[in-house]
Amino acid sequence: MGDGFERLNHDEVVSIEADTFNKLDIAKTFKVRDLITAIKEYIGAEGTTEANLYTQGLNCEVLQFSTEGWRKGKVRLALEFCLDEPESPLDEIHQQLKQVENL
Protein backbone atom coordinates (compact mmCIF):
# COMPACT_ATOMS: atom_id res chain seq x y z
CA MET A 1 0.00 0.00 0.00
CA GLY A 2 1.30 3.44 -0.89
CA ASP A 3 0.71 5.03 2.51
CA GLY A 4 2.99 2.68 4.47
CA PHE A 5 0.20 0.53 5.89
CA GLU A 6 0.21 -3.23 5.49
CA ARG A 7 -2.64 -5.63 6.21
CA LEU A 8 -2.08 -7.84 9.25
CA ASN A 9 -2.60 -11.59 9.17
CA HIS A 10 -5.45 -12.83 11.37
CA ASP A 11 -3.05 -14.75 13.64
CA GLU A 12 -0.63 -11.85 14.20
CA VAL A 13 -0.53 -10.29 17.66
CA VAL A 14 -1.20 -6.65 18.52
CA SER A 15 -0.61 -4.86 21.82
CA ILE A 16 -2.44 -1.58 22.46
CA GLU A 17 -2.66 0.98 25.24
CA ALA A 18 -5.00 -0.22 27.98
CA ASP A 19 -7.78 2.37 27.43
CA THR A 20 -7.94 2.17 23.63
CA PHE A 21 -11.04 -0.04 23.32
CA ASN A 22 -13.09 0.71 26.44
CA LYS A 23 -16.33 -0.68 25.03
CA LEU A 24 -14.89 -3.88 23.55
CA ASP A 25 -14.33 -6.99 25.63
CA ILE A 26 -10.71 -7.57 24.62
CA ALA A 27 -7.34 -7.85 26.35
CA LYS A 28 -4.52 -5.34 25.92
CA THR A 29 -2.64 -7.90 23.78
CA PHE A 30 -4.63 -9.91 21.24
CA LYS A 31 -4.62 -11.66 17.89
CA VAL A 32 -6.20 -9.76 15.00
CA ARG A 33 -8.98 -12.38 14.81
CA ASP A 34 -9.81 -11.68 18.49
CA LEU A 35 -10.42 -8.00 17.70
CA ILE A 36 -12.69 -8.96 14.80
CA THR A 37 -14.61 -11.30 17.16
CA ALA A 38 -14.94 -8.52 19.78
CA ILE A 39 -16.24 -6.10 17.14
CA LYS A 40 -18.73 -8.72 15.93
CA GLU A 41 -20.03 -9.22 19.48
CA TYR A 42 -20.18 -5.47 20.15
CA ILE A 43 -22.21 -4.70 17.04
CA GLY A 44 -24.47 -7.70 17.66
CA ALA A 45 -23.91 -9.38 14.29
CA GLU A 46 -25.89 -12.53 15.07
CA GLY A 47 -25.41 -15.32 12.56
CA THR A 48 -22.32 -13.64 11.09
CA THR A 49 -19.11 -15.63 11.29
CA GLU A 50 -15.69 -14.09 11.73
CA ALA A 51 -14.80 -15.52 8.31
CA ASN A 52 -17.59 -13.43 6.78
CA LEU A 53 -16.26 -10.29 8.45
CA TYR A 54 -12.63 -10.59 7.32
CA THR A 55 -12.42 -13.10 4.47
CA GLN A 56 -15.59 -13.52 2.42
CA GLY A 57 -17.20 -10.21 3.28
CA LEU A 58 -20.77 -9.23 4.06
CA ASN A 59 -23.35 -8.38 1.40
CA CYS A 60 -23.93 -4.65 1.23
CA GLU A 61 -24.67 -1.66 -0.95
CA VAL A 62 -22.28 1.28 -1.23
CA LEU A 63 -22.88 4.87 -2.30
CA GLN A 64 -19.51 6.34 -3.27
CA PHE A 65 -18.49 9.86 -4.28
CA SER A 66 -16.95 8.59 -7.52
CA THR A 67 -20.02 6.70 -8.82
CA GLU A 68 -23.66 7.37 -9.49
CA GLY A 69 -26.19 5.43 -7.45
CA TRP A 70 -25.89 2.50 -5.11
CA ARG A 71 -23.62 -0.42 -6.02
CA LYS A 72 -24.09 -3.93 -4.62
CA GLY A 73 -21.10 -5.87 -3.35
CA LYS A 74 -19.37 -7.03 -0.20
CA VAL A 75 -17.56 -5.30 2.65
CA ARG A 76 -15.01 -6.85 5.01
CA LEU A 77 -12.91 -5.75 7.95
CA ALA A 78 -9.12 -5.59 7.98
CA LEU A 79 -6.54 -4.41 10.48
CA GLU A 80 -3.54 -2.59 9.04
CA PHE A 81 -0.22 -1.58 10.56
CA CYS A 82 2.16 1.28 9.77
CA LEU A 83 5.62 1.52 11.32
CA ASP A 84 6.19 4.82 13.17
CA GLU A 85 9.68 5.22 11.75
CA PRO A 86 11.47 3.36 8.99
CA GLU A 87 13.84 0.66 10.24
CA SER A 88 16.68 2.13 8.18
CA PRO A 89 17.15 5.14 5.89
CA LEU A 90 17.09 2.76 2.92
CA ASP A 91 13.59 1.54 3.85
CA GLU A 92 12.18 5.01 3.32
CA ILE A 93 13.92 5.35 -0.06
CA HIS A 94 12.65 1.91 -1.07
CA GLN A 95 9.08 2.90 -0.09
CA GLN A 96 9.34 6.11 -2.14
CA LEU A 97 10.58 4.15 -5.18
CA LYS A 98 7.62 1.77 -4.86
CA GLN A 99 5.24 4.74 -4.81
CA VAL A 100 6.83 6.17 -7.97
CA GLU A 101 6.52 2.78 -9.71
CA ASN A 102 2.79 2.65 -8.89
CA LEU A 103 2.08 6.03 -10.53
Stockholm file with secondary structure:
# STOCKHOLM 1.0

chainA/1-103         MGDGFERLNHDEVVSIEADTFNKLDIAKTFKVRDLITAIKEYIGAEGTTEANLYTQGLNCEVLQFSTEGWRKGKVRLALEFCLDEPESPLDEIHQQLKQVENL
#=GR chainA/1-103 SS CTTSCEECCTTCEEECCTTTTTTSCCCSEEEHHHHHHHHHHHHTCTTCCHHIIIIICEEEEECCTTSSSCEEEEECCCCEECCSSCSSHHHHHHHHHHHHHTC
#=GC SS_cons         CTTSCEECCTTCEEECCTTTTTTSCCCSEEEHHHHHHHHHHHHTCTTCCHHIIIIICEEEEECCTTSSSCEEEEECCCCEECCSSCSSHHHHHHHHHHHHHTC
//
